[in-house]
Amino acid sequence: MSSPHSSLGVRLAQLRERIERACVQAGREPGSVALLPVSKTFPASVLAQALDLGLTRLGENKLQEVRDKQEQLADRNVQWVMIGHLQTNKAKDAARLASEVQSLDRLALAHALDRRLQVEQRSLDVLVQVKTSPEDSKFGLPPDQLPAFMQALRSMDTLRVRGLMTMAVNSPDTDAVRACFAQLRLWRDRLQALGYEQVQGLSMGMSGDFELAIQEGSTEVRVGSALFGARDYA
């Protein structure tokens, strides 16, 4: 009977094979898409196994979970990536704990992060979360507000905008899902044409749709259940 550690290693290998295969099918270089393991709800013991397998970046939805897990993994090299909706009053913790925030979606949050990062005397990689889905449950900046938002961020030296992030519509209609990803890529290209050459990353695609995201240009897929197994939200 295999140990949980070995089964995690098997799932990681299988996941990397799927990512590589999707890249090849899309005519892209196999190494052009990064994997961000989404560790939300999984205990520190499981995360330690992932770190043993060479993973260093972990995506989390809630800062409280980051705080708890960081304490338990204090002796390990972990880069915590915030991918969940971030409340403005949590900017202080994000500025202290996160190595990257992928859910920057409004100016109030940007200003709060900038102020706290100045206090911490550090800078932070950020992605702008864009709302490409019509669902009310999804967060993100309306796409047509991106140029003005990027212009406003120019004055905030602590925030390094590295790309865009989105969550596709939750639908069995693959064309609808694909359209969300294609829209994000289009806006990334528009921003580059406006002079924001540093905006290169496209964080899009999760366990159920990352192959489609790779076909549409994703540079990083955020995968949890396909790697760690089914979540227990109890």
C-alpha positions in Angstrom: 0.0 0.0 0.0 1.5 3.4 -1.0 2.0 6.1 1.5 0.2 9.5 1.1 3.6 11.0 0.3 4.2 8.6 -2.6 0.7 9.1 -3.9 1.1 12.8 -3.9 4.3 12.3 -5.9 2.4 10.2 -8.4 -0.3 12.8 -8.8 2.3 15.6 -9.2 4.1 13.6 -12.0 0.7 12.9 -13.7 -0.2 16.6 -13.4 3.0 17.7 -14.9 2.6 15.2 -17.8 -0.9 16.6 -18.5 0.5 20.2 -18.5 3.3 19.2 -20.8 0.9 17.3 -23.1 -1.4 20.3 -23.3 1.5 22.6 -24.1 2.7 20.3 -27.0 -0.9 20.1 -28.3 -1.1 23.9 -28.3 2.2 24.2 -30.1 3.9 25.7 -27.1 7.1 24.9 -25.3 6.5 22.3 -22.6 8.2 24.4 -19.9 6.3 27.6 -20.7 3.5 27.0 -18.2 4.1 27.0 -14.4 2.2 25.1 -11.8 0.9 26.9 -8.7 -0.3 24.3 -6.3 -3.4 25.5 -4.5 -3.1 24.3 -0.9 -6.2 26.0 0.7 -7.9 23.8 3.3 -5.1 21.2 3.2 -3.2 20.8 6.5 0.5 21.7 7.0 1.4 18.0 7.1 0.3 17.6 3.5 2.0 20.8 2.5 5.2 19.5 4.0 5.0 16.5 1.7 4.6 18.9 -1.3 7.7 20.8 -0.1 9.6 17.6 0.1 8.8 17.0 -3.6 10.5 20.3 -4.5 7.4 22.6 -4.6 8.0 26.0 -3.0 5.1 28.3 -4.1 1.7 27.6 -2.6 -1.5 29.3 -3.4 -3.9 30.2 -0.6 -7.3 31.9 -0.4 -7.3 33.2 3.2 -4.6 35.0 5.1 -5.6 33.3 8.4 -4.6 29.9 6.8 -1.3 31.4 5.7 -0.6 32.6 9.2 -1.4 29.3 10.7 0.5 27.2 8.2 3.5 29.6 8.2 3.9 29.0 11.9 3.8 25.2 11.4 6.2 25.4 8.5 8.5 28.1 9.9 11.6 26.1 9.2 10.7 25.6 5.5 11.2 27.8 2.5 7.7 28.6 1.3 6.5 31.4 -1.0 2.8 32.1 -0.1 0.7 33.3 -3.1 -2.6 35.0 -2.3 -5.2 33.9 -4.9 -8.4 34.6 -2.9 -10.4 37.8 -2.7 -8.4 40.1 -0.4 -10.2 42.5 2.0 -8.6 45.9 2.2 -8.3 45.6 6.0 -6.1 42.5 5.5 -3.5 44.4 3.5 -1.2 44.6 6.5 -1.0 40.8 6.8 -0.7 40.4 3.0 2.2 42.9 2.9 4.0 41.0 5.6 3.3 37.4 4.7 2.7 37.1 0.9 5.3 36.8 -1.7 2.7 37.5 -4.4 -0.9 38.7 -4.6 -2.8 37.5 -7.6 -6.2 39.1 -6.7 -5.5 42.8 -6.9 -8.9 44.1 -8.2 -9.5 47.6 -7.0 -7.6 50.9 -6.2 -8.5 50.9 -2.5 -6.7 47.6 -2.1 -3.7 48.8 -4.1 -3.4 51.9 -2.0 -3.7 49.9 1.2 -1.0 47.4 0.1 1.3 50.2 -1.1 1.1 52.0 2.3 1.8 48.8 4.3 4.6 47.7 1.9 6.3 51.1 2.4 6.2 50.4 6.2 7.6 46.9 5.6 10.2 48.4 3.2 9.6 45.8 0.6 7.9 45.4 -2.7 5.4 42.8 -3.9 4.7 41.0 -7.2 1.0 41.4 -8.1 -1.4 40.2 -10.7 -4.5 42.2 -11.6 -7.6 40.0 -11.2 -10.0 40.6 -14.2 -13.6 39.6 -14.2 -14.2 37.7 -17.5 -17.2 35.7 -16.2 -20.7 37.1 -15.8 -21.2 35.2 -12.5 -21.9 37.4 -9.5 -19.8 35.1 -7.4 -16.7 36.0 -9.3 -14.5 38.9 -8.3 -12.3 41.0 -10.5 -11.8 44.3 -12.2 -14.1 45.0 -15.2 -11.9 44.5 -18.3 -12.6 48.0 -19.8 -11.2 49.6 -16.6 -7.8 48.0 -17.0 -6.0 50.8 -18.8 -7.1 53.4 -16.2 -6.2 51.0 -13.4 -2.8 50.4 -14.7 -2.2 54.1 -15.1 -3.2 54.6 -11.5 -0.8 51.9 -10.3 2.2 53.7 -11.9 2.6 55.8 -8.8 2.9 52.8 -6.5 6.5 51.7 -6.7 6.0 48.9 -4.2 3.6 47.0 -6.5 5.2 45.1 -9.4 2.4 44.2 -11.8 3.6 41.0 -13.5 0.4 39.9 -15.2 -3.3 39.2 -15.1 -5.4 36.6 -13.4 -9.0 35.4 -14.0 -11.4 32.6 -13.1 -13.5 31.3 -16.0 -17.2 30.8 -15.9 -18.3 27.6 -14.1 -20.0 25.9 -17.1 -19.9 22.7 -19.1 -19.8 24.8 -22.2 -16.2 24.7 -23.2 -16.6 27.6 -25.7 -17.8 29.8 -22.8 -14.9 28.8 -20.7 -12.4 29.3 -23.5 -13.9 32.7 -24.2 -13.0 33.9 -20.6 -9.3 32.8 -21.1 -9.1 34.3 -24.6 -10.5 37.6 -23.3 -7.7 37.8 -20.6 -5.0 37.1 -23.2 -6.5 39.8 -25.5 -6.4 42.4 -22.7 -2.8 41.4 -21.7 -1.8 42.0 -25.3 -3.6 45.4 -25.3 -1.8 46.5 -22.2 1.6 45.5 -23.7 0.7 47.6 -26.8 0.0 50.5 -24.4 3.5 50.2 -23.0 3.1 47.9 -20.1 5.6 45.3 -21.4 6.1 43.9 -17.9 2.5 42.6 -17.8 3.3 39.2 -19.2 1.9 36.5 -17.0 -1.6 35.0 -17.4 -2.7 33.1 -14.3 -5.7 31.1 -15.6 -6.9 27.6 -15.5 -7.7 25.3 -12.6 -8.1 21.6 -12.0 -11.2 21.3 -14.3 -10.2 23.6 -17.1 -6.4 24.1 -17.2 -5.9 22.4 -20.6 -8.3 24.9 -22.2 -6.4 27.7 -20.5 -3.1 26.5 -21.8 -4.5 26.4 -25.3 -5.5 30.1 -24.8 -2.0 31.2 -23.6 -2.0 30.6 -19.8 1.5 30.9 -18.3 0.5 29.5 -14.9 -2.3 27.1 -13.9 -3.7 27.1 -10.3 -4.3 23.5 -9.4 -5.5 22.1 -6.1 -7.7 19.0 -6.1 -6.0 17.4 -9.1 -2.8 17.5 -7.1 -3.8 17.2 -3.4 -7.1 15.2 -3.8 -10.6 16.1 -2.9 -11.1 18.8 -0.3 -12.9 18.4 3.0 -14.7 21.7 3.7 -16.2 20.5 6.9 
